[in-house]
Amino acid sequence: MSLRRLARTDLAAFQAYRHDPEVGRWQGWQPQTDAQATAFLDEMASCALFEPGCWTQLAIADDLTDQLIGDIGIHISNDATEAEFGFTLARTAQGRGLASA
């Protein structure tokens, strides 16, 4: 597994897991249209990373294929003293120990 910027080429995989009700069950987001998701991917591909007060989403990709298997959100507190993390994995990537310590 590797972390990288999200990209437009991730749209199909991103939409597949973000529209899966079981994956989204415990998440704070709602499924988006392709146009909304593309705008989000574009924003995350070019935004400044780890700005205080902002969320940054990074792709979780398969090491061998670079295929998107999920994403991780990182929020830096306004005073830059704390960070909050949240992640989403496609069902096919779950249960493989990718999120274990």
Sine and cosine of phi, psi and omega as CSV:
sin_phi,cos_phi,sin_psi,cos_psi,sin_omega,cos_omega
0.00,0.00,0.60,-0.80,0.07,-1.00
-0.65,-0.76,0.36,-0.93,0.08,-1.00
-0.96,-0.29,0.65,-0.76,0.04,-1.00
-0.43,-0.90,0.10,-0.99,0.08,-1.00
-0.92,0.40,0.57,-0.82,0.17,-0.99
-0.93,0.36,0.45,-0.90,-0.03,-1.00
-0.60,-0.80,0.34,-0.94,0.06,-1.00
-0.82,0.57,-0.55,0.84,-0.01,-1.00
-0.92,0.40,-0.19,0.98,0.04,-1.00
-1.00,0.06,-0.05,1.00,-0.16,-0.99
-0.80,0.60,-0.78,0.63,-0.07,-1.00
-0.88,0.48,-0.74,0.68,0.00,-1.00
-0.92,0.39,-0.67,0.74,0.02,-1.00
-0.85,0.52,-0.76,0.65,-0.01,-1.00
-0.91,0.41,-0.57,0.82,-0.01,-1.00
-0.88,0.48,-0.76,0.65,-0.03,-1.00
-0.99,0.16,-0.49,0.87,0.01,-1.00
-0.96,0.28,-0.28,0.96,0.07,-1.00
-0.99,-0.16,0.01,1.00,0.03,-1.00
-0.99,0.14,0.91,-0.42,-0.05,-1.00
-0.85,0.52,-0.54,0.84,0.02,-1.00
-0.94,0.34,-0.60,0.80,0.03,-1.00
-0.94,0.33,-0.67,0.74,-0.05,-1.00
-0.99,0.13,-0.07,1.00,-0.10,-1.00
-0.80,0.60,-0.65,0.76,-0.07,-1.00
-0.96,-0.29,0.20,0.98,-0.03,-1.00
-0.99,-0.11,0.32,-0.95,0.02,-1.00
-1.00,-0.04,-0.01,1.00,-0.02,-1.00
-0.98,-0.19,0.28,-0.96,0.08,-1.00
-0.90,-0.43,0.47,-0.88,0.07,-1.00
-0.84,0.55,0.53,-0.85,-0.03,-1.00
-0.88,-0.47,0.33,-0.94,0.15,-0.99
-0.93,0.37,0.25,-0.97,0.06,-1.00
-0.87,0.50,-0.62,0.78,0.00,-1.00
-0.90,0.43,-0.69,0.72,0.03,-1.00
-0.91,0.42,-0.68,0.73,0.00,-1.00
-0.91,0.42,-0.64,0.77,0.03,-1.00
-0.89,0.46,-0.67,0.74,0.04,-1.00
-0.89,0.46,-0.66,0.76,0.03,-1.00
-0.90,0.44,-0.72,0.69,0.02,-1.00
-0.87,0.49,-0.68,0.73,0.04,-1.00
-0.87,0.48,-0.69,0.73,0.01,-1.00
-0.88,0.47,-0.71,0.70,-0.03,-1.00
-0.95,0.33,-0.43,0.90,0.02,-1.00
-0.95,0.32,-0.39,0.92,-0.11,-0.99
-0.82,-0.57,-0.07,1.00,-0.06,-1.00
-0.95,0.30,0.36,-0.93,0.12,-0.99
-0.91,0.41,0.65,-0.76,-0.03,-1.00
-1.00,0.08,0.67,-0.74,0.19,-0.98
0.86,0.52,0.70,0.71,0.07,-1.00
-0.97,0.22,0.73,-0.68,0.06,-1.00
-0.81,0.59,0.71,-0.70,0.02,-1.00
1.00,0.09,-0.01,1.00,-0.07,-1.00
-0.84,-0.54,0.42,-0.91,0.14,-0.99
-1.00,-0.07,0.62,-0.79,0.14,-0.99
-0.84,-0.55,0.76,-0.65,0.07,-1.00
-0.96,-0.29,0.76,-0.65,0.07,-1.00
-0.88,-0.47,0.47,-0.88,0.05,-1.00
-0.98,0.21,0.62,-0.78,0.22,-0.97
-0.97,-0.23,0.89,-0.46,-0.12,-0.99
-0.85,-0.53,0.48,-0.88,0.10,-1.00
-0.92,0.39,0.74,-0.68,-0.02,-1.00
-0.87,0.49,-0.62,0.79,-0.09,-1.00
-0.99,0.14,-0.62,0.79,-0.11,-0.99
-0.95,-0.31,-0.23,0.97,-0.11,-0.99
0.90,0.43,0.21,0.98,0.03,-1.00
-0.93,0.36,0.71,-0.70,0.04,-1.00
-0.91,0.41,0.80,-0.61,0.05,-1.00
-0.86,-0.51,-0.04,1.00,0.03,-1.00
0.19,-0.98,-0.13,-0.99,0.06,-1.00
-0.55,-0.84,0.39,-0.92,0.01,-1.00
-0.81,-0.58,0.74,-0.68,0.05,-1.00
-0.97,-0.22,0.68,-0.74,0.01,-1.00
-0.78,-0.63,0.84,-0.54,0.03,-1.00
-0.90,-0.43,0.82,-0.57,0.07,-1.00
-0.99,-0.12,0.77,-0.64,-0.01,-1.00
-0.87,0.50,0.35,-0.94,-0.02,-1.00
-0.82,0.58,-0.59,0.80,-0.01,-1.00
-1.00,-0.05,0.11,0.99,0.06,-1.00
0.88,0.48,0.43,0.90,0.01,-1.00
-0.98,-0.21,-0.19,0.98,-0.02,-1.00
-0.64,-0.76,0.40,-0.92,0.08,-1.00
-0.73,-0.68,0.57,-0.82,0.06,-1.00
-0.88,-0.48,0.67,-0.75,-0.02,-1.00
-0.85,-0.53,0.59,-0.81,0.13,-0.99
-0.59,-0.81,0.59,-0.81,-0.01,-1.00
-0.66,-0.75,0.39,-0.92,0.05,-1.00
-0.74,-0.67,0.74,-0.67,0.09,-1.00
-0.84,-0.54,0.68,-0.73,0.13,-0.99
-0.83,0.55,0.51,-0.86,-0.02,-1.00
-0.82,0.57,-0.58,0.82,0.00,-1.00
-0.92,0.38,-0.30,0.95,0.01,-1.00
-0.99,-0.17,-0.11,0.99,-0.03,-1.00
-0.98,0.18,0.44,-0.90,0.05,-1.00
0.98,0.18,0.21,0.98,0.00,-1.00
-0.95,-0.30,0.16,0.99,0.02,-1.00
0.98,0.21,0.25,0.97,-0.05,-1.00
-0.93,0.37,-0.45,0.89,-0.03,-1.00
-0.97,-0.26,0.22,0.98,-0.01,-1.00
-1.00,0.07,0.37,-0.93,-0.05,-1.00
-0.97,0.24,0.00,0.00,0.00,0.00
